[in-house]
Amino acid sequence: MASIIGEVEWALKQINGIGISKKDSFETHKAKNGAIYRKSPYIHSYDYYKKIQAESINFVKWAKKEHGIKSIYQLESKHHKQYIEKKQAEGVSPGQLVNIESYLLKMQKGMSKVSGIREKEATTFIEGRTIKNNKKPHNRAYKASEIAKLGENMSAKVSLASGLSVHLGFRAKEAAKIRTEHIKLHENNKVSVAIPEGRGVTKAGRYRYINKKEVPQSFHKDLKNVLQQKEKGQKIVGVKTSTLRKGLNRASKATGITSKGWHGFRHTFSRNRLDELFEATGKAADCRDALKHISNNRQAGKPVNADFSDENEKEVFKMVKNFIDQVHDEMGHGEDRWALADVYILSSS
């Protein structure tokens, strides 16, 4: 068994991009509807790598036991299809089945790279997805009234962490791990974030910067009180990620507010932050019109800049695109991430 697991690990090593810039790794692709998008062929997140590794090993163990394969390069499409059928019979949700196929597709990509090194024909055991993800992006942002009520039913630490996510865009794990040196407070309720080296704090160790963003006075005060009690190098919140999620679930049950998950706070950040940037231009209405037009283009499978005809429209489009890129960057993503914009910004319901 060790050899077949070793093959999996060697294949995944070929697409291990942890510590490598995702932006610098992007490759340009063309979708079936003609839309152009960029995607990295590598795995940049340690957690995602572990998920892919675990599922790939489970799959090859099953294929060896049920079909007697001795090498992952003996895998066939029937093995993939039967494995998915097995998972369906076990009651695995459609969303998780989509994830499983994504994990195995990553392994197949790594195997292809190994075959290229060995100058052999690539093994294709997934010829097409068995499970289609037809779920459209939807607005997961919490309303201000919902955030206020949830906060009233959270502990002080969980409430502070939710503020870090709502106002500064941190993921749950990041809110739990961010340290005192990463946050700087300014006058007029403004906060800066500076994480030049995010290893152990941010997803994939990605840097994170936000310059003097205005936050509510109450959140600024809470941050100031906590920072005054902490020394440099200490975690600001200092609880486990699971504690944050449990705290949100308890608050959801106590208030009757349907939980949209901790990630819903990041959805709130993305929309509120973009609107703040729009308002600062003095052309907020034009920016919102352009955003709606971009959303319509995405839904129609058109290029995002389609039908922006005169010079003023083109100027506003460029402004809006730059703001979207800025929000993505502040969230730890990057430029030209239109699929993510569909999820965090453009979805309306």
C-alpha positions in Angstrom: 0.0 0.0 0.0 2.9 2.3 0.7 3.9 2.5 -3.0 0.5 3.4 -4.3 0.1 6.1 -1.6 3.6 7.3 -2.5 2.5 7.7 -6.1 -0.4 9.9 -4.9 2.0 12.0 -2.9 4.5 12.3 -5.7 1.7 13.3 -8.2 0.4 16.0 -5.8 3.9 17.3 -5.2 4.0 18.3 -8.9 1.1 20.8 -8.3 2.1 22.0 -4.9 2.2 25.8 -5.1 2.1 26.5 -1.3 4.2 29.6 -0.8 4.1 30.5 -4.5 2.2 33.6 -5.7 -1.2 32.5 -7.1 -1.3 35.7 -9.3 2.1 34.9 -10.8 0.9 31.3 -11.6 -2.2 32.2 -13.5 -2.8 30.7 -16.9 -5.4 32.1 -19.3 -8.3 29.8 -20.3 -11.3 30.2 -22.5 -14.7 28.9 -21.2 -17.3 27.2 -23.3 -19.3 30.4 -23.5 -16.3 32.3 -24.8 -15.5 34.1 -21.6 -11.8 34.5 -20.8 -10.6 33.6 -17.3 -7.3 33.0 -15.5 -6.6 30.2 -13.2 -3.6 28.7 -11.4 -2.8 25.1 -12.1 -1.3 24.7 -8.6 -2.6 24.2 -5.1 -1.8 27.3 -3.0 -3.6 26.5 0.3 -2.2 24.0 2.9 -5.7 23.1 4.1 -6.9 22.5 0.5 -3.8 20.4 -0.2 -4.5 18.2 2.8 -8.1 17.7 1.7 -7.0 16.7 -1.8 -4.4 14.4 -0.4 -6.8 12.6 2.0 -9.6 12.1 -0.6 -7.1 10.9 -3.2 -5.6 8.4 -0.9 -9.1 7.1 0.1 -9.9 6.7 -3.5 -6.9 4.8 -4.5 -7.2 2.5 -1.4 -10.7 1.7 -2.5 -9.7 1.1 -6.1 -6.9 -1.2 -5.0 -9.2 -3.2 -2.7 -12.2 -3.4 -5.1 -10.4 -3.6 -8.4 -7.0 -4.8 -7.6 -5.0 -1.9 -9.1 -1.4 -1.8 -8.2 -0.6 1.7 -9.5 -2.6 4.9 -9.8 -1.7 4.9 -13.5 -4.0 1.9 -13.9 -7.0 3.9 -12.8 -9.9 4.0 -15.3 -13.1 6.1 -15.7 -15.2 3.2 -14.3 -13.3 3.5 -11.1 -14.1 7.1 -10.8 -17.8 6.6 -11.6 -18.2 3.7 -9.2 -16.5 5.6 -6.4 -18.9 8.6 -6.9 -21.8 6.1 -6.9 -20.5 4.7 -3.6 -20.3 8.1 -2.1 -23.9 8.9 -3.3 -25.1 5.7 -1.7 -23.4 6.8 1.6 -25.5 9.9 1.6 -22.8 12.4 0.7 -24.3 15.7 -0.3 -24.2 17.0 -4.0 -22.0 19.9 -2.9 -19.4 17.6 -1.3 -19.5 15.2 -4.3 -18.6 18.2 -6.5 -15.7 18.8 -4.0 -14.6 15.2 -4.2 -14.4 15.3 -8.0 -12.5 18.5 -7.8 -9.9 16.9 -5.5 -9.6 13.9 -7.8 -9.2 16.2 -10.8 -6.3 17.8 -9.1 -4.7 14.4 -8.5 -5.2 13.6 -12.2 -3.5 16.9 -13.1 -0.5 16.0 -11.0 -0.4 12.5 -12.6 -0.4 14.1 -16.0 2.7 16.2 -15.0 4.4 13.0 -13.8 3.6 11.3 -17.1 5.1 14.2 -19.0 8.3 14.0 -17.0 8.5 10.2 -17.8 7.5 10.9 -21.4 4.5 8.6 -21.2 0.9 9.0 -22.2 -1.2 10.7 -19.5 -3.7 8.6 -17.5 -7.2 10.0 -17.7 -9.6 8.4 -15.2 -12.0 11.4 -15.1 -13.3 12.2 -18.5 -16.0 14.5 -17.3 -17.7 15.5 -14.1 -20.4 13.1 -12.9 -21.9 15.7 -10.6 -22.8 19.1 -12.0 -22.8 22.1 -9.7 -25.8 24.0 -10.9 -26.1 26.1 -7.8 -25.9 29.8 -8.8 -24.0 32.3 -6.6 -26.3 34.0 -4.1 -25.9 36.9 -1.8 -24.7 35.7 1.6 -24.1 39.1 3.2 -25.7 39.8 6.6 -27.8 42.9 7.0 -26.6 45.5 9.5 -29.5 44.8 11.8 -28.7 41.0 11.7 -25.1 41.7 12.6 -26.1 43.9 15.5 -28.5 41.3 16.9 -26.1 38.4 16.5 -23.4 40.5 18.2 -25.6 41.1 21.2 -25.8 37.3 21.7 -22.1 36.6 21.3 -19.3 36.5 23.8 -17.0 39.6 23.7 -14.2 37.6 21.9 -16.6 36.1 19.3 -18.2 39.5 18.8 -14.7 41.1 18.3 -13.8 38.4 15.8 -17.0 39.0 13.8 -16.1 42.6 13.7 -12.7 41.8 12.2 -14.5 39.8 9.5 -17.3 42.3 8.8 -15.1 45.5 8.8 -11.7 44.1 7.7 -12.6 41.0 5.7 -10.9 38.3 7.6 -11.8 34.6 7.4 -12.8 32.9 10.6 -9.3 31.2 11.0 -7.6 34.5 10.2 -9.7 36.5 12.7 -8.7 33.9 15.3 -5.0 34.1 14.5 -4.3 37.8 13.7 -1.8 39.3 16.1 -1.4 42.8 17.6 1.4 43.9 15.2 -0.9 43.3 12.2 -3.4 46.1 13.2 -2.7 49.8 13.5 -5.3 52.3 14.8 -5.6 55.9 13.6 -7.7 58.9 14.5 -11.2 59.3 13.2 -12.0 55.6 13.7 -9.7 54.4 11.0 -7.8 51.1 11.0 -4.9 49.8 8.9 -4.0 46.2 8.3 -0.4 45.2 7.4 0.5 41.5 7.1 3.6 41.4 4.9 4.2 37.7 5.8 1.0 35.8 6.4 2.3 32.3 7.1 0.4 30.8 9.9 -2.2 33.6 9.8 -3.7 34.1 6.4 -4.9 31.6 3.8 -1.9 30.3 1.8 0.3 32.7 3.8 -0.8 35.6 1.5 0.0 39.1 2.4 -2.8 41.5 3.4 -2.9 45.2 3.4 -5.7 47.7 4.1 -4.8 51.4 4.4 -6.8 53.6 6.9 -10.2 52.1 6.4 -12.9 53.8 8.5 -14.8 51.5 10.9 -17.7 52.1 13.3 -16.7 54.0 16.5 -17.8 51.1 18.7 -15.6 48.6 16.9 -12.6 51.0 16.9 -13.1 51.4 20.7 -13.3 47.7 21.3 -10.1 47.1 19.3 -8.3 49.9 21.1 -9.3 48.4 24.5 -8.1 45.0 23.6 -4.8 46.2 22.0 -4.0 48.2 25.1 -4.1 44.9 27.1 -2.0 42.9 24.7 1.7 42.8 24.1 3.3 42.6 20.6 3.1 39.1 19.1 -0.1 38.1 21.0 -3.2 37.1 19.2 -5.9 39.8 19.3 -8.9 37.4 19.8 -7.1 34.3 21.0 -9.7 31.6 20.6 -10.1 28.6 18.3 -11.8 28.8 14.9 -14.3 26.2 16.1 -15.2 28.5 19.1 -16.1 31.3 16.6 -18.3 29.1 14.5 -20.1 27.7 17.6 -20.6 31.2 18.9 -22.2 32.2 15.7 -24.5 29.1 15.7 -25.6 29.9 19.3 -26.3 33.5 18.4 -28.3 32.4 15.3 -30.4 30.1 17.4 -30.9 32.7 20.1 -32.0 35.4 17.7 -33.8 33.3 15.1 -31.6 34.7 12.4 -30.7 32.2 9.8 -26.9 31.6 9.8 -25.2 32.2 6.5 -22.0 30.9 8.0 -19.0 32.9 9.3 -18.1 33.5 5.6 -21.2 35.6 5.4 -19.4 38.3 7.3 -16.8 38.4 4.5 -19.6 38.8 2.0 -20.9 41.8 4.0 -17.4 43.3 4.0 -17.0 42.9 0.2 -20.3 44.7 -0.6 -20.0 47.4 2.1 -16.3 48.1 1.2 -17.1 48.4 -2.5 -19.9 50.8 -1.8 -17.6 52.9 0.4 -15.2 53.2 -2.5 -18.0 54.2 -4.8 -19.2 56.9 -2.4 -15.8 58.4 -2.1 -15.6 59.1 -5.9 -18.6 61.4 -6.1 -19.9 59.2 -8.9 -21.5 56.5 -6.8 -24.6 56.3 -9.0 -22.6 55.8 -12.2 -20.4 53.2 -10.5 -23.5 51.2 -9.4 -25.0 51.4 -12.9 -21.7 50.1 -14.3 -21.6 47.3 -11.7 -25.1 46.2 -12.7 -24.0 46.2 -16.4 -21.0 44.1 -15.5 -23.3 41.6 -13.7 -25.6 41.4 -16.7 -22.6 40.8 -19.0 -21.4 38.0 -16.7 -24.8 36.3 -16.7 -25.0 36.6 -20.5 -21.5 35.1 -20.9 -20.2 38.3 -22.4 -16.8 39.9 -21.7 -17.2 42.1 -18.6 -16.4 45.3 -20.6 -18.9 44.6 -23.3 -21.1 47.5 -24.4 -19.3 50.2 -22.5 -19.2 52.4 -25.6 -18.4 56.1 -25.0 -15.3 57.4 -23.2 -17.1 58.3 -20.0 -18.6 54.7 -19.7 -15.2 53.2 -20.3 -13.7 55.4 -17.6 -16.3 54.4 -15.1 -15.9 50.7 -16.0 -12.1 51.0 -15.4 -12.8 52.7 -12.1 -15.2 50.0 -11.0 -12.9 47.2 -12.1 -10.0 48.8 -10.1 -12.3 49.0 -7.0 -13.3 45.3 -7.4 -9.7 44.3 -7.7 -8.9 46.4 -4.6 -11.6 44.8 -2.5 -10.4 41.3 -3.7 -6.9 42.2 -2.7 -8.0 43.4 0.7 -9.8 40.1 1.1 -6.7 38.1 0.2 -7.6 37.2 -3.4 -6.2 39.1 -6.3 -6.9 40.8 -9.6 -9.3 39.7 -12.3 -11.1 37.1 -10.1 -14.5 37.5 -11.8 -15.8 34.1 -10.7 -15.2 35.3 -7.1 -16.9 38.6 -8.0 -19.9 36.6 -9.0 -20.0 35.2 -5.5 -19.0 38.1 -3.3 -20.2 41.2 -5.2 -22.4 40.6 -8.2 -25.0 38.1 -7.0 -28.2 39.9 -6.1 -30.3 37.2 -4.4 
